[in-house]
Every structure is written in C-alpha cells, then in structure tokens.
Amino acid sequence: MQKSTKIYIAGHNGMVGNAIWRTLTSKGYTNLLGVSSKELDLKNQQAVKDFFAIEKPEVVIDAAAKVGGILANNNFPYQFLMENMQIQNNLIDAALQSSVEKFIFLGSSCIYPKLAPQPLKEEYLLTDSLEPTNEWYAIAKITGVKACQAIRNQFGKDYVSLMPTNLYGTHDNFDLNSSHVLPAMMRKFHEAKENNNAAVTLWGSGTPMREFLFVDDMAEAVVFALENKLPEYLYNVGTGEDLTIKQLAETIQKITGYQGEIIWDSSKPDGTPRKLMDISKMQALGWKHQVQLEEGIQKTYTWFIENIENVKEIKL
C-alpha cells in the first residue's frame, strides 16, 4: 500500500471513521478522501455512482452506518434495516463497478446468533437466530459481509469484513436516545454528578457480559487489514476480554467521580446474555489491541469534558 494511494473513508465524521482518518494521517497517508452526508447521500445509488466516477478511489473503507442502542433499534427497525442496506450496497456495488481492488467493510458482533457458543467464532455466522433487539441492523450487516464474500469469490478482489466488538472512544455518540451503553452511562453519571449526585437509573439487571474495544485500536486493525492481504473474508476484532454491565457501570462511576445511587430497572431488556469475540484469527496474523478498558474510558471522559458544549449534538 502506497502512502499516496487514494483511500475513501465512508463515514469519516463518525467515531470510527474519524479514528481511521487520524490513524492513517499519523502513519503518513496523504491522499485520504471523505465527504459529509450533506455533500453525499450514501442512500442515493446514482449519487454514489457519480461520486466514484469522478473521484476514482483506489481503496474504500466503509465505516458509514446508521447505528444506535437497544432503544433506537426497537423504535426504528425499518430504518436500521433499509438505510444500512442502502448505504453498504451502494458503496460495495460502486466499488466493484469502479474496479476498486480493496474494500474494507466494518460490521458488528451482533451479526452472530443470540445464543451462539462463547467466545464467538467467525464460523458461527448464520447458524441460529439473532438477538431480537437488534436483528434489523444485524441482518443488514450480514448482507454486507456476504456481498463482500461473493465479490471475493467471484471476482477475486480483496474485499474483507471486520466485525468489531462494542466500540467506544472520542467522538462517540452521547445522545441518550440513540447512544450505546458506555457513552450513555458516561453522560448519565456526569450529569447526575453535576446535579448533586442524583440517582441514576440504568436499563436491565446489570448481569449481561460485554466486551469493549477503544476506537483507536479498531482503527489500527483497519490499517492492518489495509496494509496486508488477509487470507479469509471475515475477521473478528476485539480484546478477547469481557465484564458485566454492572462492572462497567462501576468503572465509569469511578472515573467520572459520581457518588450517587445506581438503580437497575430490570423491567427493561438486557439483550444478549454474553457477547465475547474469539479474536484468535486476527491475533494469529499479528494484530492485538493496545488500550486497556480503564485507560480508554479515561481518555474518552477527558475528551467528553473538553467537548461538553458540543457533545449533546454529536450523532453518527
């Protein structure tokens, strides 16, 4: 991979895309391409085709998606299914038609069955039913993985899919109606601390186990896939370590300095009981995460405080 290779990062303003952009820049890549959703509607097939015809990217990294937590997925199932399929299908097909040789598709660990054996291996894909609270998003991402696999098989192009575990970090979405569990907790604890340590209510029982990866580590995994030709079509990306949601809450509580009461609302859904990634395939190739959870949460909270005036408006 040449440092001057023209690399299009779809979704470069989002948390993941922003981290990929920063990481590539720090490594000396000089020909990065990114356009905002206002400039290019990725759901518009013709607009995407025209963009590829004009810009002629050599590599495409698809970090663009409509994302959200359990609440958002429950409330907007059609949008999570259709908009994600439109975005990825337009990008993948335009890349194929434009002779793009390398495409990196980013998905999510929710593509695996709800009750699959732990830790989750790549070969568990499509072996059982999905978690109902995010199946719409998962189905969309599965179609993206399969589209890239089909192109790889049929046309011999280096199209690879990376499935990250739960990501968090700077430039995250802190909107309480659409954010994931870690940034939502961070904002709730911070605002409660500012409000004389008022009690904080969190969803579920706190017993489900989750794995979290700092977004800069995900960006490093993308660069690893960029600079190497990975032999298989699908790879998990994570830490290989998990903790309970209650332990996560206690860690964030400590870092934010919140000293109030945590109330667990067990009438709200827990989601999948456990979701730990088997990352042995990526590790065997030479990639491993570097940032430990507490360090990553501290970095995220520092960024959150520094950007507190704008953080409520930050949405992917």
C-alpha positions as CSV (number, residue, x, y, z in Angstrom):
1,M,0.0,0.0,0.0
2,Q,1.5,3.3,-1.1
3,K,1.2,6.4,1.2
4,S,-0.2,8.2,-1.8
5,T,-2.9,5.6,-2.6
6,K,-6.3,7.3,-2.8
7,I,-8.4,6.0,0.1
8,Y,-12.0,6.8,0.5
9,I,-13.3,6.6,4.1
10,A,-17.1,6.5,4.1
11,G,-18.4,7.8,7.4
12,H,-15.2,9.8,8.2
13,N,-17.1,12.1,10.5
14,G,-18.3,9.3,12.8
15,M,-16.4,7.9,15.7
16,V,-14.9,5.0,13.8
17,G,-14.2,6.9,10.6
18,N,-12.6,9.8,12.5
19,A,-10.3,7.4,14.3
20,I,-9.3,5.7,11.0
21,W,-8.6,9.1,9.4
22,R,-6.5,10.2,12.3
23,T,-4.6,6.9,12.4
24,L,-3.9,6.9,8.6
25,T,-2.7,10.5,8.8
26,S,-0.4,9.8,11.6
27,K,1.1,6.9,9.6
28,G,1.9,9.2,6.6
29,Y,-1.0,8.5,4.3
30,T,-1.6,11.7,2.3
31,N,-4.4,11.0,-0.1
32,L,-7.5,10.5,2.1
33,L,-11.0,11.2,0.8
34,G,-14.0,12.0,2.9
35,V,-17.3,13.8,2.2
36,S,-20.1,14.6,4.7
37,S,-23.6,13.2,4.5
38,K,-24.8,16.6,3.5
39,E,-22.5,16.6,0.5
40,L,-23.2,12.9,-0.5
41,D,-26.2,10.9,0.5
42,L,-24.9,7.4,0.6
43,K,-28.5,6.1,0.4
44,N,-28.8,7.6,-3.1
45,Q,-27.4,5.0,-5.6
46,Q,-26.9,7.3,-8.5
47,A,-25.2,9.9,-6.4
48,V,-22.7,7.3,-5.1
49,K,-22.0,6.0,-8.6
50,D,-21.4,9.6,-9.8
51,F,-19.1,10.2,-6.9
52,F,-17.0,7.1,-7.6
53,A,-16.8,8.0,-11.3
54,I,-15.5,11.5,-10.5
55,E,-13.2,10.7,-7.6
56,K,-11.9,7.3,-8.6
57,P,-10.8,6.0,-5.2
58,E,-8.4,3.1,-5.2
59,V,-9.4,1.8,-1.7
60,V,-12.7,2.0,0.1
61,I,-13.2,1.8,3.9
62,D,-16.8,1.5,4.8
63,A,-17.3,3.0,8.3
64,A,-20.7,4.5,7.4
65,A,-23.8,3.2,9.1
66,K,-27.0,4.1,10.9
67,V,-26.2,2.9,14.4
68,G,-27.7,3.0,17.9
69,G,-28.5,1.1,21.0
70,I,-31.4,-1.1,22.0
71,L,-33.9,1.8,22.3
72,A,-33.1,3.1,18.8
73,N,-33.2,-0.4,17.2
74,N,-36.5,-1.1,18.9
75,N,-38.1,2.1,17.8
76,F,-36.8,2.3,14.2
77,P,-36.5,-1.3,12.8
78,Y,-37.2,-0.4,9.2
79,Q,-34.7,2.4,9.1
80,F,-32.0,0.3,10.7
81,L,-32.6,-2.5,8.1
82,M,-33.2,-0.4,5.0
83,E,-30.9,2.5,5.4
84,N,-27.9,0.3,6.3
85,M,-28.5,-1.9,3.3
86,Q,-28.8,1.1,1.0
87,I,-25.6,2.6,2.3
88,Q,-23.5,-0.5,2.1
89,N,-25.0,-1.9,-1.1
90,N,-24.4,1.4,-2.9
91,L,-20.8,1.6,-1.7
92,I,-19.9,-2.1,-2.4
93,D,-21.5,-2.1,-5.9
94,A,-20.0,1.3,-6.9
95,A,-16.6,0.0,-5.7
96,L,-17.0,-3.2,-7.8
97,Q,-18.1,-1.3,-10.9
98,S,-15.3,1.2,-10.5
99,S,-12.7,-1.6,-10.3
100,V,-11.7,-0.8,-6.7
101,E,-9.4,-3.7,-5.7
102,K,-9.5,-3.3,-1.9
103,F,-12.6,-2.8,0.2
104,I,-12.8,-3.0,4.0
105,F,-16.3,-3.5,5.3
106,L,-17.0,-2.8,9.0
107,G,-19.8,-4.6,10.8
108,S,-20.7,-5.5,14.3
109,S,-20.6,-8.5,16.6
110,C,-24.4,-8.5,16.6
111,I,-24.3,-10.4,13.3
112,Y,-23.8,-13.6,15.3
113,P,-26.7,-15.7,16.8
114,K,-28.0,-14.6,20.1
115,L,-27.2,-17.9,21.9
116,A,-24.1,-18.9,19.9
117,P,-21.3,-20.6,21.9
118,Q,-18.9,-18.2,23.6
119,P,-16.5,-16.8,22.6
120,L,-18.0,-16.0,19.2
121,K,-16.1,-17.5,16.2
122,E,-16.4,-16.3,12.6
123,E,-17.9,-19.7,11.6
124,Y,-20.9,-19.2,13.8
125,L,-22.4,-16.8,11.3
126,L,-25.9,-17.8,10.2
127,T,-26.0,-20.9,12.4
128,D,-29.0,-19.8,14.6
129,S,-31.5,-17.0,15.2
130,L,-30.4,-13.4,16.0
131,E,-30.9,-11.2,19.1
132,P,-34.4,-9.7,18.5
133,T,-33.5,-6.2,19.9
134,N,-31.0,-5.6,17.1
135,E,-31.8,-8.1,14.4
136,W,-32.7,-5.4,11.8
137,Y,-29.2,-3.9,12.0
138,A,-27.6,-7.4,12.2
139,I,-29.4,-8.6,9.0
140,A,-28.3,-5.5,7.1
141,K,-24.7,-6.1,8.2
142,I,-24.8,-9.8,7.3
143,T,-25.8,-8.9,3.8
144,G,-22.8,-6.6,3.6
145,V,-20.5,-9.4,4.7
146,K,-22.0,-11.8,2.2
147,A,-21.8,-9.2,-0.6
148,C,-18.1,-8.8,0.0
149,Q,-17.6,-12.5,0.3
150,A,-19.4,-13.0,-3.0
151,I,-17.2,-10.4,-4.8
152,R,-14.1,-12.0,-3.3
153,N,-15.2,-15.5,-4.5
154,Q,-16.5,-14.4,-7.9
155,F,-14.1,-11.6,-8.9
156,G,-11.0,-12.4,-6.8
157,K,-10.9,-8.9,-5.3
158,D,-9.5,-8.2,-1.8
159,Y,-12.8,-7.4,-0.1
160,V,-12.7,-8.2,3.6
161,S,-15.1,-7.7,6.5
162,L,-14.0,-6.8,10.0
163,M,-16.5,-7.3,12.8
164,P,-15.7,-5.2,15.9
165,T,-16.9,-5.9,19.3
166,N,-18.6,-2.9,21.2
167,L,-16.6,0.2,20.3
168,Y,-16.2,3.4,22.4
169,G,-14.0,6.4,22.4
170,T,-13.5,10.0,21.4
171,H,-16.1,11.4,19.0
172,D,-18.7,8.9,20.3
173,N,-22.4,9.5,20.2
174,F,-23.7,10.7,23.6
175,D,-27.3,11.3,22.6
176,L,-29.3,9.4,25.2
177,N,-32.0,8.3,22.7
178,S,-29.6,6.7,20.3
179,S,-26.3,6.0,22.0
180,H,-24.7,2.7,23.1
181,V,-24.4,1.6,26.7
182,L,-20.9,3.0,27.6
183,P,-21.3,6.6,26.3
184,A,-24.9,6.7,27.7
185,M,-23.6,5.7,31.1
186,M,-20.8,8.3,31.0
187,R,-23.2,11.1,30.2
188,K,-25.8,10.0,32.8
189,F,-23.1,9.8,35.5
190,H,-21.6,13.1,34.6
191,E,-24.9,15.0,34.5
192,A,-26.0,13.3,37.8
193,K,-22.7,14.4,39.4
194,E,-23.4,18.0,38.2
195,N,-26.9,17.6,39.7
196,N,-25.8,17.0,43.3
197,N,-25.2,13.2,42.7
198,A,-28.9,12.5,41.9
199,A,-29.7,8.8,41.5
200,V,-29.0,7.2,38.1
201,T,-31.3,4.6,36.6
202,L,-29.8,2.1,34.2
203,W,-31.5,-0.4,32.0
204,G,-31.7,-4.1,32.8
205,S,-30.2,-6.2,35.5
206,G,-26.5,-5.4,35.1
207,T,-25.7,-9.1,34.7
208,P,-25.1,-9.4,30.9
209,M,-21.4,-9.5,29.9
210,R,-19.9,-7.3,27.2
211,E,-16.6,-6.7,25.6
212,F,-15.4,-3.2,24.7
213,L,-12.7,-2.0,22.3
214,F,-11.2,1.5,22.2
215,V,-11.9,3.0,18.8
216,D,-8.2,3.8,18.1
217,D,-7.5,0.1,18.4
218,M,-10.2,-0.6,15.9
219,A,-8.5,2.0,13.6
220,E,-5.2,0.1,13.9
221,A,-7.0,-3.1,12.9
222,V,-8.3,-1.4,9.8
223,V,-4.8,-0.2,8.9
224,F,-3.6,-3.7,9.5
225,A,-6.2,-5.0,7.0
226,L,-5.2,-2.2,4.6
227,E,-1.5,-3.0,4.6
228,N,-1.9,-6.8,4.5
229,K,-3.9,-9.1,2.2
230,L,-5.9,-11.1,4.8
231,P,-6.5,-14.7,3.7
232,E,-10.1,-15.0,4.8
233,Y,-13.2,-12.9,4.1
234,L,-14.3,-12.3,7.8
235,Y,-12.4,-11.4,10.9
236,N,-13.5,-10.6,14.5
237,V,-11.8,-7.6,16.1
238,G,-11.9,-7.2,19.9
239,T,-10.0,-7.6,23.1
240,G,-10.9,-11.2,24.0
241,E,-11.9,-10.0,27.5
242,D,-15.4,-9.1,28.9
243,L,-17.0,-7.8,32.1
244,T,-20.6,-7.4,33.4
245,I,-22.6,-4.3,32.6
246,K,-22.6,-3.7,36.4
247,Q,-18.8,-3.8,36.5
248,L,-18.7,-1.4,33.5
249,A,-21.0,1.0,35.4
250,E,-18.8,0.9,38.5
251,T,-15.7,1.6,36.4
252,I,-17.3,4.6,34.7
253,Q,-18.7,5.8,38.0
254,K,-15.2,5.8,39.5
255,I,-13.7,7.7,36.5
256,T,-16.5,10.3,36.4
257,G,-16.4,10.8,40.1
258,Y,-20.1,10.2,40.5
259,Q,-21.0,9.3,44.1
260,G,-24.8,8.8,43.9
261,E,-27.0,5.7,43.8
262,I,-27.4,3.4,40.8
263,I,-30.9,2.0,40.3
264,W,-31.2,-1.0,37.9
265,D,-34.5,-1.1,36.1
266,S,-35.0,-4.9,35.5
267,S,-38.2,-4.3,33.6
268,K,-36.0,-3.1,30.6
269,P,-34.4,-5.7,28.3
270,D,-30.9,-7.0,28.9
271,G,-30.2,-8.0,25.3
272,T,-27.8,-10.9,24.7
273,P,-26.6,-12.6,27.9
274,R,-23.0,-12.6,26.8
275,K,-21.2,-11.5,23.7
276,L,-17.4,-12.2,23.7
277,M,-15.4,-12.3,20.5
278,D,-13.0,-15.0,19.5
279,I,-10.1,-12.9,18.1
280,S,-7.6,-15.7,17.5
281,K,-7.7,-15.4,13.7
282,M,-6.6,-11.7,13.8
283,Q,-4.1,-12.3,16.6
284,A,-2.6,-15.2,14.6
285,L,-1.9,-12.7,11.8
286,G,-0.2,-10.3,14.1
287,W,-2.8,-7.8,15.3
288,K,-3.6,-7.2,19.0
289,H,-5.3,-4.4,20.9
290,Q,-3.2,-2.0,23.0
291,V,-5.5,0.2,25.1
292,Q,-7.0,-1.3,28.3
293,L,-10.5,-0.6,29.2
294,E,-9.9,1.8,32.2
295,E,-7.4,3.8,30.2
296,G,-9.7,4.0,27.2
297,I,-12.6,5.2,29.4
298,Q,-10.4,7.8,31.0
299,K,-9.4,9.1,27.5
300,T,-13.0,9.2,26.4
301,Y,-14.2,11.0,29.5
302,T,-11.4,13.6,29.2
303,W,-12.5,14.2,25.6
304,F,-16.1,14.3,26.7
305,I,-15.3,17.1,29.3
306,E,-13.3,19.0,26.7
307,N,-16.2,18.9,24.2
308,I,-19.0,19.2,26.7
309,E,-20.6,22.2,24.9
310,N,-21.0,20.3,21.7
311,V,-21.3,16.7,22.9
312,K,-25.1,16.7,23.0
313,E,-25.2,17.4,19.3
314,I,-22.7,14.7,18.3
315,K,-24.6,12.0,16.5
316,L,-23.4,9.5,14.0
